[in-house]
Amino acid sequence: MTTHRSLVAQTGIFKGLHSGMGLASKGMVIAFVVFTALNVEFANSIYSAVRGWIESALNWYYVSVLLI
């Protein structure tokens, strides 16, 4: 049986972080960058639509975060 301690990096730059979460986050960042680099116009339309949704649906939260 694995313990919590064996899943957390004990040394190095990622000390204290779960190794699986580190790999998943690296993969997500790489996928995001590759997708954006390969499909610039399409990515721009998606990001603009998501930003528009955030501004309309979460207006109060969006404004409060920008003010902080």
LINUR-V716554 format. One record per pair of residues at least 24 apart in sequence whose ideal C-beta (glycine too) atoms are under 7 Angstrom apart, sorted by the first residue. I is the first residue (numbers start at 0). GAP is how many residues later the second one is. If there is no record, write none. Layout:
I & GAP
I & GAP
//
This chain:
none
//
